[in-house]
Amino acid sequence: MQLPGNILCVTLGGHSGRVAEQLLGRGWNLSPVTDLAAAGRLQAHRKFSLGLLVVGAEPDVAEESMEACIAASPGAEWVALCEAQALESPAFRELVLGSFFDHLLQPCDLRELEMTLGHAAKRAGLRHRNEAARRCAVDALGMVGQGPAISRLREQIRKVAATDAPVLIGGESGSGKELAARAIHQCSPRASGPFVAVNCGAISPSLIQSELFGHERGAFTGASSERRGFIEAASDGTIFLDEIGDLPIELQTNLLRFLQEKTISRVGGVRNLHVDVRVVAASHVDLAEAVAVGQFREDLFYRLNVLSIEVEPLRRRMEDVPILAEYFFQRCIAKTRTRVKGFSRQALAAMLAHEWPGNVRELFNRVQRAVVMTDRRLIGPTDMGLEAVENVAGMGLDIARTTAERDVISLTLTRVGRNITHAARELGVSRMTLYRLMEKHGIALESESRLQPASAWSPAAPVIRPTPVARVGDSMDAMMKSPAAGYRSDWSGAGKPAGRA
């Protein structure tokens, strides 16, 4: 057996250091100390992959101090070696259950201890590989995830970032449209310029013209000085017009002129000002349908919809849910002192079975609430306000089959132009069977024009809307391969009020 290195052995309470001597004699790379202060000094200068805590029948050190010592070596696996009487203490039992890989009772067989340390070393190595994979799950754009949907989005962002043409971002509320807009700006030649985000639905209609275009001194009551608007402030950079569909119809004309001429006129002004700004817009409603019902100017829509990308809802990229949850968890615990260590398997299963109607924003809010409210070391489903999944292993295959069936039907309908007869022929079923399967999966052919969140930008084609099904089986595999933690990114939009992306 290849002996692992970098083991911190802490012997407390005046207990004999014979165990450390025996391990050293058998070739283990051990750093023995006899108090927590000495352990802290070593941990400040060295990184340990394993820890061994040796205590007697009655530890004379507070459990909080031992827990702080363990937390000082993140990523390390710890093994406790104690006498049976020590486990009579509820606080020490809780510490062992929550913070140690395993524990052994004294006196113990040395070979059993070596085997346990070897298993802990393998787990520490696996944890190290996981951390490396987690770091790879976020690229320079600060986008969290490894699934095909987020990979496709990254590729689209890099393509549209290379030009100065306007970009229209579609997607449901809370799916991360502002993050995509920031990523476009960061990848573009304008990255050194300002990025100005404007929520068109959050500004009073009476003030929005002044906010966007600025005003001159004396233009109206209270205008005691001239003021640059958001568009002028974004000069040489990017302006992100969030919820562009909420812009009053009378102001859409002014915005159209700006897109055509690259000039603006402040409120109360008599001169045109040239501004060099790239426009990225977003809306959670289908603007093509808004045009059809007269709530959005058709010429403005085509000016904005030069390049379009779609941010998929979270239910269609379930493989990224554990990664996002771990990322948000790390963000939350970095701001508060907590004993919470992560998510239980039941919590992960519940997250993968949830449909996430509020998308990424909902996930962030649930994780934030769980970190504050839980009294346990591992977050459970009830801490997140989710329903527990009783038999995860048993339901995985059924969900995988249902998901595959739904996806095949949706893709076939899209490929044949929503023609039921042709789709039934390709699938090898009757028209009535196909209608029954569409009803089962909640797939509808919607041709009527009405305002609603949509996943397509075509004004002519009806929208196929499959009912989301949680992908527990596939997502659990993805989660076991690449969970994520310790990322740095900008999800500041995750806390915006409901109804805005």
N, C-alpha and C positions, 0 to 999 in steps of 0.2 A: 504493500500500500504506500502510495506517495504521500508523505506527511505534509499537510498544509502549513504555511507559515503565518507570521503576524497574529499570534494568539496572546491576548491579554488575560492573565490569570490574577484575579483579585481574591485574596484570602482575608476574611474579616473576622473580628471578634476574638483575636488571639488564637485562632484555630491553627492547627499544625500545618506547616507548608510542605508536608511530606508528599502530597499529591503532585505539587509543582516539581519537586525534586525527582520524583519517579518519571514524570513526563519528559523532563529535561534529559534524564539519563537514557531515555529510549529514543532520543533524537528529535523531539518536538521543539519547534522554534517558539519558545515561550518567553513572555516578559512578565515575571512575577512581581506583584506589589502586595503590601499588607494593609493599605488603607485607601480610602477613596480620593484623598487629596493627591497622593502619589499617582493614582490611576488617571486623575484629571490632567496632571502635568504631562504624562506620556501621551494621552489622547490629543493634547494640544499640538503635538509635534509629529505624531505618527498615525497612520491609518491602519486599523485592525479589521481583519475579516472575521475573526472569531473572538468570543469572550467566554471565560470560565469563571463563575462566581462560586467560591467555596465558603460556606457558612456553617456554624455549629448548630446546637440545639435551639439556642435563643439569640438571634442576631441582635447585637447592641447598636445597630445603625438603622436609622429611620428608612422605611421603604421608599419614601420620596427621594432620599439621597441616592439610594441604589438605582432607582428609576432614572434619575438625572445622569448617573454614570453610564447607564445603558444607552440613553438617548444621545450621549456625546460621541458615540461611534455609529453614525447612521450607516445602514447597510450591513452591519455586522450581525451575525447570529450568536446568541448566547445560550450557554448550557449552565444549569444550576446543579451544584453538588452540595447536598445538605443532609442533615439528620432528620429522621421522621418527626421529631418533636417540633421542628421549625415550621412544618406544614400545619400545625395546630393553629397558627396565627392566621386569621382571615385575610389580613392585609398582605401577608407574604404569599399566601396561596393565590390571591388575585394578581400579584406581581408576577408570579411564575407562570400563571395561565396566560397573561396578557403580553408578556415581554420576552419569554424564553422559548427557544426552539424545543428544548426538552429538559428534563431534570432527572437526576439519579440520587438514590439514597445512600448514605454512608453507613457502614463500610461497603464499598462497591468493588467489583472486579475491575482491574485496570484495563483488561482487554475490552470489557463492555464500555468503559469510558472512552477508550480510543475509537471504538466503532461509532459511538454517538458523536464524537467530535468530527469524525470523517464524514458522517451524514450531514452534520451542520455545515461543514466546509463546502460540500456539494451544493447545498441550498444557498450558501452565500455566493458561490460562483454563479448560480442561476439568477440570483437577484441582481448581480453585477451586469449580467448579460441583458436582463430586462431593462435596467436603467439605461444601458447604451441604446437599446431599441426604442425606449421612450424618447430619448433625445433626438433620435432620427425621425420620430413621428411628427416633428414640427420643423418646417423648413425656414428659410430666411424670411418668408412672408408672415411667419407667426401663425400659420394655420394648423390647427390640431387635427390629426386623423391620418389614417393609412388606407382607408377603403377606396374602392374604385370611384365613388362619387366625388370625394374630396381630391383625389388624384386628377380626375377629369377637370375639376374646377381650377386647380392649380395650373394645368396646361392651358386652359382658356384664358386665365388671367395673364399669363406671360405673353400670350399672343396679342391680346387687345392692348396690353400696356405699351407695346412697341410703337403705337400710333397716337395721334392726337385727336382722333375722331371721338364723338360722344359715345358713351356706353350706357345701356339700359340694363339694370340688374333686376331680375324677377325672383320671386320667392315669397314664402309665407312669412308672417310676422314672427320675429324671434329666431329666424333661421341663420342670421349672420350676414346680412347684406352689407352693412357698414364695414364689417371686417374685410369683405371682398373688395369694397371700394378702396379701403386703405391699402390693401395689397396691390391693387392696380396702380395706385399712386407711388408706392414704394418701389415697384418694378419699372416705372416709367422714367424717361429722361428728366421729368419734373420732380424727381424725388427730393431734391434739395430745396424746392419751393414749398410754400404753405399748403396744407390740406385743411380745407374749411368745410365742416359738415353742418348742414342746415336741415332741420326737420320742418318741412313745409306745413305739416299739419299741426304743429305746436305753436305757430305764430298767429297772432290775431290778424284777421283779414284787413283790418284798418291800418296795420303797421307793416304788413309784409312787403309792400312796395318800397317803403323806406329802408327796411332791414336788408332787402336784397340789393337795391340800387343806390342807397345812401340818400342824403338830402343836403341842401344848401342852408346856410344860416338864414333864418326868417322864413323858411318855406312854409311853416305852419306854427301854430301856437306851441311854445316850448322848445322850438328849434333854435337854441341860443348860439349854436356854432355849427359849422359844416361837419358832416360825418360820412365816412366811407362806408359803403354797404358791404355785404358779404362777398359779392362778386368781385368788387374792386380789391377787397382784402386778400382774395385768393390769386391775385395777379402773379403770373409766372409759376403757378401751381395748379391745384385741382380743387374744384368745388363739388361737393357731394350733395345733391338735392334729394334728400330722403322723403319718401311719401309724396312724390311729385304729383300723384293723382289727386291730392287734396289741395292743390294750388287753385285759387279762384279763377274762373274762366276768363275774367276780364284782365287778369295779370298774365295769362298765358301768352297774350299778344306781345307784351313787352319782352318776355323771355324769348319768344320766337325771333324778335328783331335782334336781340343780343346774339343768338346763335347764328343768325345770318350775317350780321355786319361786324360782330366782335366789338361793338360799341355799346355804351350805356349812357343814360342821361339821369343825373340825380333828380330827386323830387325838388321842384323849385328851380332847377338849373336850366340854362339856355344853351349849353354847349355839350357836345358829345365827347365822351372819354373813351379812348381805345384801351381795351384790356385783353391781355393774353392769358386766357384761362381755359383749362380743359374741364368739360362738364361730364360728370358721372351721376346718373339719376337712378332711383330705385322706387319700386312700388309693390305693395303686397296685393294689389288688385290687377286684373288684366286690363291694361290700358287700351288694347284693341276693342274690348267690349265697352269700355268707357267712351271711346270714340263713337261706337255704334249707337249708343243711347244719348249722345250729345253732351256728355259731361267732360269731354277732353277734346281739344282741338286736333283734328286729323293731321294738319300740317306740322304742328309741334310734335306729335307722336312720331312722325317719320323723320323729323330732324333729330330726335333723341335716340331713336331705334336704329342707329347706324350699325352699331355692334351690340349684341345682346348676349347675356349669359344668365344662367339660371342657378340659383343656390337651392340644392335639394333640401326638402324637409328632413328632420332628424329621423323620422320613421323609415325613410328610404336609405339611410346609412347607419343601420343599427350596429354594424361592426365597430363604429367609432364611439358608441355610447360609453363603454368602459374607459376608453382613453380620455374622453372629454371629462367624465366624472372624476377620474383620478387627477386630471389637470386642475379642475376647479377645486377639488379637495386640497391639493397642495397650496393653491392660492389662498384658500380660507384659513388653513392652519398657520400660514406664514404671518397672519395678522393677529393671531390670538394665541393665548396659552391654553393648550388642550391636551388631554390624554388620549384622544381618539387616534387610532392607528390606521384606519382605512375602512373598507367595506367588507361586510360578510358575504359569503357565497349566495346567501338568500337575497341580500340586497342587490347583488349583480344580476341574479336571475329575474328579480322583480323589475329592474330597470330595462332588461332586454325584452320583457313581456309587455311593457307599457308602450302606448302609442305615441306619447309626447306631442299632444296637440299644441303646446306652447313652444315646441322646438328647443333650441339650445338655451334660450332664456329660461324656460321652465326647468331644465336640468340644472342650470346654475343656481336658481332659487331654491330648488329642493336640496341640493348638496349643502348650500349655505345654511339652510334651516337645520338640517340634520347635524351638522358640526356643532351648532349652538345648543340644540335641544337634547341630544343623546346623552345618556348616562353610562353608556357602555364603551368599551375600547374599539369595538367594530360596529359600524353603522348597520342597522337592520332595515328591513322594508318599512316598518311602521315609523321609523325616524324620518324617512323621506316622504311619508304620506302615501306609500304605494301598497298595493295588495300583494301579499306573499304568494309565491308560486309553490304549490305543495309538492309537485313531482316534476322537477325540471328535466331529469334524465328521460322520463317516460314521455314527455310532451315534445321533446326536441324534434323527433323524426316526423311526427304529425305536422308540426308547424313548418318544417322544411318542405314537406310534400305540398302543403297548402300554398306556401309561398311560390314554389316552382310552378304549380298549376296556374296561379294567378298571373305570374310574370309571363308565361308562355302565351296565355290568352291575350294579355295586353299588347305584347310585342307583335303577335300575329295580326290583331286588329289594326295596329298602326301601320304595319307593312302593306296591308291590302286596302288601305284607305278607308277603314271603318266599314267595309262591305261585309255584312253578316254571312251572305251566301259563300263568298270566296274564303272567308276565315273558317267557316265550318268545314269546307272541303279540304283546306290545308290541315286542319286539326283532326280530320277523320271522324267527325261527329255530325249529327243532324243539326239543323237550324234550331230546333226546339231544345236539344241538349245544350247547345251553345248558349241560348238565352237563359236556360236554367243555371248554367255555370256562371254566367255573368251576374245573375241575381245573387247567387251564393257568395260571390266575391265582392259584390257591391260595385261592379264595373258598369258604368252607364255611358251611353252615347248622348252627349248633351249638345244640342245644336242651337238652343234658344240663346238669345243675347241677353245677358244680365250681368251686373257687376258682382264679382265674387273673386276670392283668391284663386289664382290659376297657375298652372305649371307650364303653359305654352303661350307664345306671343303671336301666334298666327291669327289674324282677324277672321279668316274664312273657315278654318277647320274647327269642327266641334272637339271638345276636350274629353279624353278618356280619363276617368278618375277611378282607379282601383282603391278599394278600401284597404288601409294599411294593415298588415299582419306582422306581428313581432317576429323577428328571425332569431329565435333563441338558439337553435342548434348551431347555425353558421356563426352567429355572433360570439357564442361561448368559445368556439375554436379560435376566432380572431383575438378574443380577449386574452386567452391563455398564451397566445404567441407574442402579443405586443401591447401590454398595458402601458400607460403613460403617466409620468410624474415629473415634477420639477421643471415644467416648461415655462418659458417666458413668452408672453404674447399679449395682444391687446384685445380683450373681450369686454371693453368698457360698455359696449352696447347691451350686454347681457342684463343690465339692471334697469333698462328703460321701461316706461309705463307700458302696460299691456295694450296691444293694438298697433304698436309701432315696431318696425323691424330694427 
